[in-house]
Amino acid sequence: MSRTVVKPKRQSWRVHLSRPIQVRNGPKLETLADVRDFILAEPGHVQDRPLWQLAAAALLDAAENGGPIALATRRMENALFLQARWGSK
């Protein structure tokens, strides 16, 4: 008997976030691609922070594996909130 392997649905980088994110003094992030571009534009020391790593992992999971968009949105909001609170040093 052969088994059928069901691959997760791959989404597009053009998929919209659960809700738009307005970055203070910055762009409005509406799609997974917007978030990707925003993270990649951050300095390396910011990208290396654990919360940014979690946001990036959720983003990749959403775009590449059909993971939950709401999780990617929330992780990005958390990273931005804490960056604003702690400063972007």
DRENDO-1510 file (C-alpha; in Angstrom, 1 decimal, always signed):
<recs>
REC; n; res; u; v; w
REC; 1; MET; +0.0; +0.0; +0.0 .
REC; 2; SER; +1.5; +3.4; -1.0 .
REC; 3; ARG; +1.1; +6.4; +1.2 .
REC; 4; THR; +0.4; +9.8; -0.1 .
REC; 5; VAL; +2.5; +12.5; +1.4 .
REC; 6; VAL; +0.7; +15.8; +1.8 .
REC; 7; LYS; +2.9; +18.8; +1.6 .
REC; 8; PRO; +1.9; +21.9; +3.5 .
REC; 9; LYS; +0.4; +24.6; +1.3 .
REC; 10; ARG; +3.1; +27.1; +0.3 .
REC; 11; GLN; +1.9; +30.6; +0.5 .
REC; 12; SER; +3.2; +33.6; -1.4 .
REC; 13; TRP; +5.3; +36.4; +0.0 .
REC; 14; ARG; +2.5; +38.7; -1.3 .
REC; 15; VAL; +0.1; +37.3; +1.4 .
REC; 16; HIS; -1.3; +40.0; +3.7 .
REC; 17; LEU; -0.5; +40.0; +7.4 .
REC; 18; SER; -3.4; +39.5; +9.8 .
REC; 19; ARG; -3.4; +43.3; +10.3 .
REC; 20; PRO; -1.2; +46.0; +8.9 .
REC; 21; ILE; +1.7; +47.1; +11.1 .
REC; 22; GLN; +2.6; +50.8; +11.1 .
REC; 23; VAL; +6.3; +51.2; +12.1 .
REC; 24; ARG; +6.9; +54.3; +14.2 .
REC; 25; ASN; +8.7; +56.8; +11.9 .
REC; 26; GLY; +8.8; +54.1; +9.2 .
REC; 27; PRO; +6.8; +52.1; +6.7 .
REC; 28; LYS; +3.5; +50.4; +6.9 .
REC; 29; LEU; +4.0; +46.7; +6.7 .
REC; 30; GLU; +1.1; +44.9; +5.0 .
REC; 31; THR; +2.5; +41.7; +3.4 .
REC; 32; LEU; +5.0; +39.0; +4.3 .
REC; 33; ALA; +7.3; +40.6; +1.7 .
REC; 34; ASP; +7.1; +44.0; +3.4 .
REC; 35; VAL; +8.2; +42.3; +6.7 .
REC; 36; ARG; +10.9; +40.4; +4.9 .
REC; 37; ASP; +12.3; +43.6; +3.4 .
REC; 38; PHE; +12.1; +45.5; +6.6 .
REC; 39; ILE; +14.0; +42.8; +8.6 .
REC; 40; LEU; +16.7; +42.5; +5.9 .
REC; 41; ALA; +17.2; +46.3; +6.0 .
REC; 42; GLU; +17.9; +46.2; +9.8 .
REC; 43; PRO; +21.5; +46.1; +10.9 .
REC; 44; GLY; +23.0; +42.6; +11.6 .
REC; 45; HIS; +23.2; +43.1; +15.3 .
REC; 46; VAL; +19.4; +43.8; +15.3 .
REC; 47; GLN; +18.6; +40.8; +13.1 .
REC; 48; ASP; +20.7; +38.6; +15.5 .
REC; 49; ARG; +18.5; +39.4; +18.5 .
REC; 50; PRO; +16.3; +36.5; +19.7 .
REC; 51; LEU; +13.0; +38.2; +19.1 .
REC; 52; TRP; +13.9; +39.2; +15.6 .
REC; 53; GLN; +15.0; +35.6; +15.0 .
REC; 54; LEU; +11.6; +34.4; +16.2 .
REC; 55; ALA; +9.9; +36.9; +13.9 .
REC; 56; ALA; +12.0; +35.8; +11.0 .
REC; 57; ALA; +11.3; +32.1; +11.6 .
REC; 58; ALA; +7.6; +32.7; +11.8 .
REC; 59; LEU; +7.7; +34.8; +8.7 .
REC; 60; LEU; +9.6; +32.0; +6.8 .
REC; 61; ASP; +7.2; +29.4; +8.0 .
REC; 62; ALA; +4.2; +31.4; +6.9 .
REC; 63; ALA; +5.7; +32.1; +3.4 .
REC; 64; GLU; +7.4; +28.8; +2.7 .
REC; 65; ASN; +5.3; +26.2; +4.6 .
REC; 66; GLY; +1.8; +27.8; +4.9 .
REC; 67; GLY; +2.4; +28.5; +8.6 .
REC; 68; PRO; +0.0; +30.8; +10.5 .
REC; 69; ILE; +0.0; +34.4; +9.3 .
REC; 70; ALA; -1.3; +35.5; +12.7 .
REC; 71; LEU; +1.8; +34.1; +14.4 .
REC; 72; ALA; +4.1; +35.9; +12.0 .
REC; 73; THR; +2.2; +39.2; +12.5 .
REC; 74; ARG; +2.3; +38.9; +16.3 .
REC; 75; ARG; +6.0; +38.0; +16.4 .
REC; 76; MET; +6.8; +41.0; +14.3 .
REC; 77; GLU; +4.7; +43.3; +16.5 .
REC; 78; ASN; +6.5; +41.9; +19.6 .
REC; 79; ALA; +10.0; +42.5; +18.0 .
REC; 80; LEU; +9.0; +46.1; +17.0 .
REC; 81; PHE; +7.5; +46.8; +20.4 .
REC; 82; LEU; +10.6; +45.6; +22.3 .
REC; 83; GLN; +13.0; +47.4; +19.9 .
REC; 84; ALA; +11.1; +50.6; +20.6 .
REC; 85; ARG; +11.1; +50.0; +24.3 .
REC; 86; TRP; +14.8; +49.1; +24.6 .
REC; 87; GLY; +16.0; +51.3; +21.8 .
REC; 88; SER; +17.7; +50.1; +18.6 .
REC; 89; LYS; +21.3; +50.2; +20.0 .
</recs>
